[in-house]
Amino acid sequence: GTYLAFRFAITWKVGIRGLRQSSLAKKLLLIPLWDLMASLIWVISFACTSIRWRGARYRIEDGILVPVGAPAQE
């Protein structure tokens, strides 16, 4: 409950008062869903052993980035 109260208060202060977004009040209930999804993405990212950076794929081995192959075409 405390989390929700603080999160809504911060969003209200920044969005409604600071940025003057009148439509934000309708979207306040989506904030917990947004935070949940962001947290899940953050946790899942720790399970990955490869990354894509500037079009190239790398594998993480012993804390070092090792190129996997040729740069990917996007």
PLY file of the C-alpha trace (Angstrom):
ply
format ascii 1.0
element vertex 74
property float x
property float y
property float z
element edge 73
property int vertex1
property int vertex2
end_header
0.00 0.00 0.00
2.80 2.41 0.85
4.46 1.72 -2.50
1.27 2.57 -4.39
0.67 5.72 -2.39
4.19 7.04 -3.00
4.20 5.97 -6.65
0.86 7.67 -7.36
1.96 10.80 -5.48
5.21 11.06 -7.43
3.44 10.48 -10.75
0.78 13.02 -9.88
3.34 15.62 -8.85
5.53 15.20 -11.92
2.86 14.50 -14.52
-0.05 16.70 -13.55
1.75 19.60 -11.88
5.18 19.54 -13.51
4.39 18.49 -17.08
0.75 19.65 -17.04
-0.61 16.43 -18.56
-4.33 16.49 -17.89
-4.90 13.02 -19.38
-2.53 11.37 -16.89
-5.23 10.98 -14.24
-6.99 8.39 -16.43
-3.81 6.30 -16.67
-2.79 6.21 -13.00
-4.08 2.66 -12.58
-1.63 1.44 -15.23
1.38 2.47 -13.14
1.58 -0.78 -11.08
1.32 -2.80 -14.30
4.13 -0.74 -15.88
6.34 -1.23 -12.81
5.64 -4.97 -12.76
6.57 -5.36 -16.43
9.73 -3.25 -16.01
10.76 -5.36 -13.01
10.18 -8.61 -14.90
12.27 -7.42 -17.85
15.04 -6.41 -15.45
15.02 -9.82 -13.70
14.89 -11.76 -16.98
17.87 -9.80 -18.31
20.10 -11.54 -15.75
19.36 -14.92 -17.38
20.73 -13.87 -20.79
24.27 -14.73 -21.78
24.35 -12.72 -25.00
23.65 -9.14 -26.00
23.27 -7.10 -29.17
25.16 -3.82 -29.18
25.36 -1.49 -32.19
24.19 -4.22 -34.53
26.75 -6.81 -33.40
26.04 -9.83 -31.21
28.26 -10.66 -28.26
28.41 -13.53 -25.81
29.39 -12.95 -22.20
32.13 -15.32 -21.04
33.82 -14.82 -17.67
32.70 -11.18 -17.63
34.18 -10.46 -21.08
32.26 -9.65 -24.27
33.19 -12.09 -27.05
31.93 -11.34 -30.60
29.62 -14.06 -31.92
29.81 -13.36 -35.64
29.28 -10.75 -38.32
27.21 -7.64 -37.52
23.47 -8.28 -37.79
21.49 -6.57 -40.52
18.48 -4.65 -39.25
0 1
1 2
2 3
3 4
4 5
5 6
6 7
7 8
8 9
9 10
10 11
11 12
12 13
13 14
14 15
15 16
16 17
17 18
18 19
19 20
20 21
21 22
22 23
23 24
24 25
25 26
26 27
27 28
28 29
29 30
30 31
31 32
32 33
33 34
34 35
35 36
36 37
37 38
38 39
39 40
40 41
41 42
42 43
43 44
44 45
45 46
46 47
47 48
48 49
49 50
50 51
51 52
52 53
53 54
54 55
55 56
56 57
57 58
58 59
59 60
60 61
61 62
62 63
63 64
64 65
65 66
66 67
67 68
68 69
69 70
70 71
71 72
72 73
